[in-house]
Amino acid sequence: MFTLPFKSIVVASTNDYYVTYERATLFAESWGADLVNIGDAGHINVASGFGEWNEGLEILKWLDS
């Protein structure tokens, strides 16, 4: 296990075709990161329809709290 030396967040989709939710959970646990489940959103990138993503910006603000 390698805990990151800073606050971190893993944002994961339950149906990402590159990273399973179980694998994303393992990343978060291993890194000591908070895990945010955004449901069935596919792979989180522009090609999947994520452009300006206000919810993502709100999640990012958690790092400052």
Backbone as XML, in Angstrom:
<?xml version="1.0"?>
<chain id="A" units="angstrom">
  <residue number="1" name="MET">
    <atom name="N" x="0.849" y="-1.188" z="0.000"/>
    <atom name="CA" x="0.000" y="0.000" z="0.000"/>
    <atom name="C" x="0.883" y="1.236" z="0.000"/>
  </residue>
  <residue number="2" name="PHE">
    <atom name="N" x="0.526" y="2.206" z="-0.811"/>
    <atom name="CA" x="1.266" y="3.459" z="-0.905"/>
    <atom name="C" x="0.298" y="4.611" z="-0.682"/>
  </residue>
  <residue number="3" name="THR">
    <atom name="N" x="0.264" y="5.134" z="0.526"/>
    <atom name="CA" x="-0.615" y="6.259" z="0.825"/>
    <atom name="C" x="0.031" y="7.540" z="0.313"/>
  </residue>
  <residue number="4" name="LEU">
    <atom name="N" x="-0.737" y="8.311" z="-0.416"/>
    <atom name="CA" x="-0.221" y="9.578" z="-0.931"/>
    <atom name="C" x="-0.008" y="10.555" z="0.225"/>
  </residue>
  <residue number="5" name="PRO">
    <atom name="N" x="1.029" y="11.387" z="0.143"/>
    <atom name="CA" x="1.325" y="12.316" z="1.233"/>
    <atom name="C" x="0.512" y="13.608" z="1.177"/>
  </residue>
  <residue number="6" name="PHE">
    <atom name="N" x="-0.597" y="13.594" z="0.459"/>
    <atom name="CA" x="-1.451" y="14.774" z="0.333"/>
    <atom name="C" x="-2.887" y="14.300" z="0.162"/>
  </residue>
  <residue number="7" name="LYS">
    <atom name="N" x="-3.831" y="15.183" z="0.399"/>
    <atom name="CA" x="-5.253" y="14.870" z="0.241"/>
    <atom name="C" x="-5.537" y="14.569" z="-1.226"/>
  </residue>
  <residue number="8" name="SER">
    <atom name="N" x="-6.306" y="13.528" z="-1.471"/>
    <atom name="CA" x="-6.580" y="13.134" z="-2.856"/>
    <atom name="C" x="-7.992" y="12.568" z="-2.986"/>
  </residue>
  <residue number="9" name="ILE">
    <atom name="N" x="-8.476" y="12.557" z="-4.217"/>
    <atom name="CA" x="-9.818" y="12.084" z="-4.530"/>
    <atom name="C" x="-9.732" y="11.197" z="-5.773"/>
  </residue>
  <residue number="10" name="VAL">
    <atom name="N" x="-10.429" y="10.072" z="-5.731"/>
    <atom name="CA" x="-10.621" y="9.245" z="-6.914"/>
    <atom name="C" x="-12.094" y="9.377" z="-7.288"/>
  </residue>
  <residue number="11" name="VAL">
    <atom name="N" x="-12.361" y="9.866" z="-8.486"/>
    <atom name="CA" x="-13.729" y="9.978" z="-8.994"/>
    <atom name="C" x="-13.919" y="8.810" z="-9.950"/>
  </residue>
  <residue number="12" name="ALA">
    <atom name="N" x="-14.940" y="7.994" z="-9.688"/>
    <atom name="CA" x="-15.109" y="6.770" z="-10.473"/>
    <atom name="C" x="-16.547" y="6.590" z="-10.923"/>
  </residue>
  <residue number="13" name="SER">
    <atom name="N" x="-16.669" y="5.969" z="-12.073"/>
    <atom name="CA" x="-17.957" y="5.591" z="-12.640"/>
    <atom name="C" x="-18.138" y="4.085" z="-12.434"/>
  </residue>
  <residue number="14" name="THR">
    <atom name="N" x="-19.369" y="3.663" z="-12.274"/>
    <atom name="CA" x="-19.623" y="2.240" z="-12.065"/>
    <atom name="C" x="-19.587" y="1.422" z="-13.352"/>
  </residue>
  <residue number="15" name="ASN">
    <atom name="N" x="-19.530" y="2.097" z="-14.507"/>
    <atom name="CA" x="-19.470" y="1.363" z="-15.769"/>
    <atom name="C" x="-18.370" y="1.897" z="-16.696"/>
  </residue>
  <residue number="16" name="ASP">
    <atom name="N" x="-17.262" y="2.303" z="-16.116"/>
    <atom name="CA" x="-16.108" y="2.754" z="-16.903"/>
    <atom name="C" x="-15.502" y="1.542" z="-17.596"/>
  </residue>
  <residue number="17" name="TYR">
    <atom name="N" x="-15.325" y="1.595" z="-18.903"/>
    <atom name="CA" x="-14.805" y="0.452" z="-19.651"/>
    <atom name="C" x="-13.281" y="0.338" z="-19.575"/>
  </residue>
  <residue number="18" name="TYR">
    <atom name="N" x="-12.592" y="1.325" z="-18.982"/>
    <atom name="CA" x="-11.149" y="1.233" z="-18.789"/>
    <atom name="C" x="-10.775" y="0.798" z="-17.372"/>
  </residue>
  <residue number="19" name="VAL">
    <atom name="N" x="-11.535" y="1.246" z="-16.379"/>
    <atom name="CA" x="-11.246" y="0.936" z="-14.976"/>
    <atom name="C" x="-12.541" y="0.516" z="-14.294"/>
  </residue>
  <residue number="20" name="THR">
    <atom name="N" x="-12.589" y="-0.708" z="-13.803"/>
    <atom name="CA" x="-13.782" y="-1.151" z="-13.094"/>
    <atom name="C" x="-13.927" y="-0.359" z="-11.794"/>
  </residue>
  <residue number="21" name="TYR">
    <atom name="N" x="-15.138" y="-0.316" z="-11.283"/>
    <atom name="CA" x="-15.366" y="0.384" z="-10.031"/>
    <atom name="C" x="-14.593" y="-0.290" z="-8.897"/>
  </residue>
  <residue number="22" name="GLU">
    <atom name="N" x="-14.496" y="-1.591" z="-8.953"/>
    <atom name="CA" x="-13.736" y="-2.320" z="-7.938"/>
    <atom name="C" x="-12.265" y="-1.915" z="-7.963"/>
  </residue>
  <residue number="23" name="ARG">
    <atom name="N" x="-11.714" y="-1.746" z="-9.142"/>
    <atom name="CA" x="-10.307" y="-1.342" z="-9.276"/>
    <atom name="C" x="-10.124" y="0.101" z="-8.794"/>
  </residue>
  <residue number="24" name="ALA">
    <atom name="N" x="-11.060" y="0.973" z="-9.137"/>
    <atom name="CA" x="-10.993" y="2.361" z="-8.668"/>
    <atom name="C" x="-11.061" y="2.404" z="-7.145"/>
  </residue>
  <residue number="25" name="THR">
    <atom name="N" x="-11.882" y="1.539" z="-6.562"/>
    <atom name="CA" x="-11.973" y="1.453" z="-5.101"/>
    <atom name="C" x="-10.633" y="1.031" z="-4.519"/>
  </residue>
  <residue number="26" name="LEU">
    <atom name="N" x="-9.989" y="0.066" z="-5.142"/>
    <atom name="CA" x="-8.662" y="-0.376" z="-4.697"/>
    <atom name="C" x="-7.649" y="0.771" z="-4.779"/>
  </residue>
  <residue number="27" name="PHE">
    <atom name="N" x="-7.694" y="1.549" z="-5.856"/>
    <atom name="CA" x="-6.804" y="2.711" z="-5.973"/>
    <atom name="C" x="-7.032" y="3.660" z="-4.803"/>
  </residue>
  <residue number="28" name="ALA">
    <atom name="N" x="-8.286" y="4.012" z="-4.559"/>
    <atom name="CA" x="-8.610" y="4.964" z="-3.491"/>
    <atom name="C" x="-8.138" y="4.440" z="-2.136"/>
  </residue>
  <residue number="29" name="GLU">
    <atom name="N" x="-8.422" y="3.183" z="-1.850"/>
    <atom name="CA" x="-8.001" y="2.605" z="-0.568"/>
    <atom name="C" x="-6.483" y="2.590" z="-0.446"/>
  </residue>
  <residue number="30" name="SER">
    <atom name="N" x="-5.803" y="2.197" z="-1.502"/>
    <atom name="CA" x="-4.340" y="2.112" z="-1.485"/>
    <atom name="C" x="-3.685" y="3.471" z="-1.312"/>
  </residue>
  <residue number="31" name="TRP">
    <atom name="N" x="-4.271" y="4.479" z="-1.934"/>
    <atom name="CA" x="-3.686" y="5.820" z="-1.899"/>
    <atom name="C" x="-4.154" y="6.647" z="-0.710"/>
  </residue>
  <residue number="32" name="GLY">
    <atom name="N" x="-5.145" y="6.147" z="0.049"/>
    <atom name="CA" x="-5.706" y="6.921" z="1.149"/>
    <atom name="C" x="-6.564" y="8.064" z="0.635"/>
  </residue>
  <residue number="33" name="ALA">
    <atom name="N" x="-7.159" y="7.873" z="-0.533"/>
    <atom name="CA" x="-7.948" y="8.915" z="-1.190"/>
    <atom name="C" x="-9.431" y="8.744" z="-0.883"/>
  </residue>
  <residue number="34" name="ASP">
    <atom name="N" x="-10.171" y="9.842" z="-0.938"/>
    <atom name="CA" x="-11.625" y="9.778" z="-0.876"/>
    <atom name="C" x="-12.118" y="9.225" z="-2.208"/>
  </residue>
  <residue number="35" name="LEU">
    <atom name="N" x="-13.149" y="8.403" z="-2.165"/>
    <atom name="CA" x="-13.729" y="7.827" z="-3.374"/>
    <atom name="C" x="-15.081" y="8.464" z="-3.624"/>
  </residue>
  <residue number="36" name="VAL">
    <atom name="N" x="-15.282" y="8.979" z="-4.839"/>
    <atom name="CA" x="-16.553" y="9.580" z="-5.229"/>
    <atom name="C" x="-17.140" y="8.741" z="-6.368"/>
  </residue>
  <residue number="37" name="ASN">
    <atom name="N" x="-18.309" y="8.180" z="-6.131"/>
    <atom name="CA" x="-19.012" y="7.373" z="-7.115"/>
    <atom name="C" x="-19.980" y="8.282" z="-7.870"/>
  </residue>
  <residue number="38" name="ILE">
    <atom name="N" x="-19.776" y="8.436" z="-9.175"/>
    <atom name="CA" x="-20.674" y="9.284" z="-9.962"/>
    <atom name="C" x="-21.688" y="8.463" z="-10.763"/>
  </residue>
  <residue number="39" name="GLY">
    <atom name="N" x="-21.836" y="7.201" z="-10.400"/>
    <atom name="CA" x="-22.843" y="6.354" z="-11.040"/>
    <atom name="C" x="-22.425" y="5.860" z="-12.412"/>
  </residue>
  <residue number="40" name="ASP">
    <atom name="N" x="-23.405" y="5.536" z="-13.237"/>
    <atom name="CA" x="-23.154" y="5.011" z="-14.583"/>
    <atom name="C" x="-22.836" y="6.154" z="-15.544"/>
  </residue>
  <residue number="41" name="ALA">
    <atom name="N" x="-21.596" y="6.585" z="-15.542"/>
    <atom name="CA" x="-21.188" y="7.717" z="-16.381"/>
    <atom name="C" x="-20.205" y="7.316" z="-17.476"/>
  </residue>
  <residue number="42" name="GLY">
    <atom name="N" x="-19.891" y="6.025" z="-17.575"/>
    <atom name="CA" x="-18.905" y="5.594" z="-18.560"/>
    <atom name="C" x="-17.528" y="6.086" z="-18.171"/>
  </residue>
  <residue number="43" name="HIS">
    <atom name="N" x="-16.639" y="6.149" z="-19.161"/>
    <atom name="CA" x="-15.298" y="6.667" z="-18.909"/>
    <atom name="C" x="-15.384" y="8.183" z="-18.797"/>
  </residue>
  <residue number="44" name="ILE">
    <atom name="N" x="-14.723" y="8.736" z="-17.801"/>
    <atom name="CA" x="-14.849" y="10.166" z="-17.516"/>
    <atom name="C" x="-13.836" y="10.937" z="-18.365"/>
  </residue>
  <residue number="45" name="ASN">
    <atom name="N" x="-14.292" y="11.381" z="-19.533"/>
    <atom name="CA" x="-13.453" y="12.179" z="-20.425"/>
    <atom name="C" x="-14.349" y="12.947" z="-21.408"/>
  </residue>
  <residue number="46" name="VAL">
    <atom name="N" x="-13.756" y="13.773" z="-22.217"/>
    <atom name="CA" x="-14.510" y="14.600" z="-23.161"/>
    <atom name="C" x="-15.242" y="13.740" z="-24.189"/>
  </residue>
  <residue number="47" name="ALA">
    <atom name="N" x="-14.618" y="12.659" z="-24.646"/>
    <atom name="CA" x="-15.244" y="11.799" z="-25.649"/>
    <atom name="C" x="-16.525" y="11.148" z="-25.132"/>
  </residue>
  <residue number="48" name="SER">
    <atom name="N" x="-16.662" y="11.031" z="-23.818"/>
    <atom name="CA" x="-17.868" y="10.466" z="-23.224"/>
    <atom name="C" x="-18.933" y="11.518" z="-22.962"/>
  </residue>
  <residue number="49" name="GLY">
    <atom name="N" x="-18.668" y="12.743" z="-23.391"/>
    <atom name="CA" x="-19.653" y="13.800" z="-23.238"/>
    <atom name="C" x="-19.386" y="14.741" z="-22.083"/>
  </residue>
  <residue number="50" name="PHE">
    <atom name="N" x="-18.258" y="14.547" z="-21.402"/>
    <atom name="CA" x="-17.909" y="15.455" z="-20.310"/>
    <atom name="C" x="-17.169" y="16.648" z="-20.904"/>
  </residue>
  <residue number="51" name="GLY">
    <atom name="N" x="-17.823" y="17.761" z="-20.916"/>
    <atom name="CA" x="-17.189" y="19.006" z="-21.329"/>
    <atom name="C" x="-16.953" y="19.813" z="-20.070"/>
  </residue>
  <residue number="52" name="GLU">
    <atom name="N" x="-17.505" y="21.002" z="-20.032"/>
    <atom name="CA" x="-17.454" y="21.782" z="-18.806"/>
    <atom name="C" x="-18.272" y="21.019" z="-17.769"/>
  </residue>
  <residue number="53" name="TRP">
    <atom name="N" x="-17.653" y="20.665" z="-16.666"/>
    <atom name="CA" x="-18.272" y="19.751" z="-15.708"/>
    <atom name="C" x="-18.300" y="20.401" z="-14.335"/>
  </residue>
  <residue number="54" name="ASN">
    <atom name="N" x="-19.384" y="21.101" z="-14.068"/>
    <atom name="CA" x="-19.513" y="21.843" z="-12.813"/>
    <atom name="C" x="-19.458" y="20.933" z="-11.593"/>
  </residue>
  <residue number="55" name="GLU">
    <atom name="N" x="-20.037" y="19.733" z="-11.689"/>
    <atom name="CA" x="-19.980" y="18.801" z="-10.559"/>
    <atom name="C" x="-18.537" y="18.411" z="-10.256"/>
  </residue>
  <residue number="56" name="GLY">
    <atom name="N" x="-17.753" y="18.225" z="-11.305"/>
    <atom name="CA" x="-16.335" y="17.905" z="-11.127"/>
    <atom name="C" x="-15.577" y="19.031" z="-10.450"/>
  </residue>
  <residue number="57" name="LEU">
    <atom name="N" x="-15.913" y="20.253" z="-10.814"/>
    <atom name="CA" x="-15.268" y="21.400" z="-10.168"/>
    <atom name="C" x="-15.628" y="21.476" z="-8.691"/>
  </residue>
  <residue number="58" name="GLU">
    <atom name="N" x="-16.871" y="21.129" z="-8.360"/>
    <atom name="CA" x="-17.284" y="21.111" z="-6.952"/>
    <atom name="C" x="-16.530" y="20.025" z="-6.182"/>
  </residue>
  <residue number="59" name="ILE">
    <atom name="N" x="-16.352" y="18.868" z="-6.790"/>
    <atom name="CA" x="-15.577" y="17.789" z="-6.154"/>
    <atom name="C" x="-14.144" y="18.249" z="-5.939"/>
  </residue>
  <residue number="60" name="LEU">
    <atom name="N" x="-13.574" y="18.921" z="-6.907"/>
    <atom name="CA" x="-12.197" y="19.415" z="-6.801"/>
    <atom name="C" x="-12.036" y="20.358" z="-5.620"/>
  </residue>
  <residue number="61" name="LYS">
    <atom name="N" x="-13.063" y="21.136" z="-5.324"/>
    <atom name="CA" x="-12.997" y="22.077" z="-4.194"/>
    <atom name="C" x="-12.841" y="21.362" z="-2.857"/>
  </residue>
  <residue number="62" name="TRP">
    <atom name="N" x="-13.220" y="20.074" z="-2.783"/>
    <atom name="CA" x="-13.066" y="19.302" z="-1.541"/>
    <atom name="C" x="-11.608" y="19.247" z="-1.112"/>
  </residue>
  <residue number="63" name="LEU">
    <atom name="N" x="-10.696" y="19.321" z="-2.075"/>
    <atom name="CA" x="-9.275" y="19.242" z="-1.734"/>
    <atom name="C" x="-8.827" y="20.443" z="-0.925"/>
  </residue>
  <residue number="64" name="ASP">
    <atom name="N" x="-9.568" y="21.537" z="-1.022"/>
    <atom name="CA" x="-9.209" y="22.768" z="-0.322"/>
    <atom name="C" x="-9.863" y="22.852" z="1.064"/>
  </residue>
  <residue number="65" name="SER">
    <atom name="N" x="-10.706" y="21.874" z="1.386"/>
    <atom name="CA" x="-11.410" y="21.931" z="2.664"/>
    <atom name="C" x="-10.716" y="21.126" z="3.756"/>
  </residue>
</chain>
